[in-house]
């Protein structure tokens, strides 16, 4: 977020650091769809946010907010992720904390992590050319 910002809007975002996809109901299906596409890089990490739900993230550099929004919407539509969760101002729950969004709180956990890898925008097929 930009310094001094008090709201969570697109205009408050200082820089884009992640491409993110969210699966509210079919987490395993989203992970299989990501793995099946050879021209999408492997995720930097995958979070289990509650039973059956995952958030897939790629660390990126070189993306501005309009390009991020377009990429996330295209990937969400193509891979069956939640299209409503594609805002640049979207927040992510952290591993080790409880997700209280559902009736029963659930611990957020890291399922997969390659935290040292950062991708360039051109490594995503929709951003080439």
N, C-alpha and C positions, 0 to 999 in steps of 0.2 A: 504494500500500500504506500501511497505517497505520504511524505511527512506531513503531519498536521491534519490528516483526514480523519473525520469522525464517522463517516458513513461508508457503507460497503456497496459502492456503485462502480460501474465501469470507469467512470471519470476519476475515481479514487485510486485506481491501479497504476502504480509507478512503472512496473515492468512485468512481463510475462515470463514465468519460470517453469510452467508445466502445461502439458496437454493432458486433459483428464477426461475419462469416461466413467460413468456411473451405471451400475446395474442394480436396480432396486429389487428385482425378483429373481432374475436368472443369471446369477454371477458366474456359474460354471459354463453356461452357454456363451457368455461374453468372452471369457478367457479362451474357450475353444475357438471362437470366431477370430480373435486376435491372433492366436497361434497359427491358424489356417491360412492367413494372408502373408505370403512371403515378402511382399514389398513394404510391410509395416515393421519398423524396428521392434525388438523385444522391449517390453515395458521396463522402466527404471525400477518401479515397484508396484506391488499390488497390495491393497489393504482389504481385509475382511472387516466390514463395518457393522455387520450383524449377520445372523444365520441366512445364508443364501444370497447375501448382498456383498458386492465388491466395488472398489474404486480402483481403476487402472490409471497409472500416471507415468508419463514420460518427462524427464527433465529436459528442457529445451532452452535454446538461446536463438535470438534473431527473429522472433515472432512478435508482431505488434498485435494489438487487441482485435482489430477487424479480421486479420488473417487467422488468429487463434479461434475466434468465434466461428468463422466459416469452416475451418478444419474440424473443430470439435463437432459441429452439427453434421457435417458430411460423414465423419466416422461413426457418430452415434446412429445415424440413419442406416448406414451400411452394415454395422455390426450388431444392431439391436440394443443399443444402450439407451439410457434415459436422455431424450433430446432436450427436456426442460432443464437439465443440469449441465448446461454448456456455457454459462456466463463466465466471463473473465474474473468476476468478483466472487466466484464460488469458493467456499472454504472447505477444508478437508479436516476430518477428525484425525487425531494423532494416535498411533499405536500406544497401548497402555492406558488409554482413557476409556471411560464408559460412554457409549452411545445411548442417550435417553430418548431418542426419537420414537421408538416403539414402546409398547406396553411393558415389556420386560427389558431392562437395560442389558446391553451386550458389550463386552470388551472389544475394542478395536485392536486388531492384530495385523502384523506384517506377514503376508504369505510369501512374497517373493521380493527380493531386493537386489538391485545392482546399482547402488546409490552413487557410485563414482562416475557413471556414464551420463553425459549430457549430449543430446542430439541437436543438430542444426535443422532449421526449417526444411531445407532441401531433402532431408532424409525421409520425409513423409511424402508419399506419392502425390497427394493432392496439392503439394506446394512446389513440385518440380516445374521447371519451365518458366 
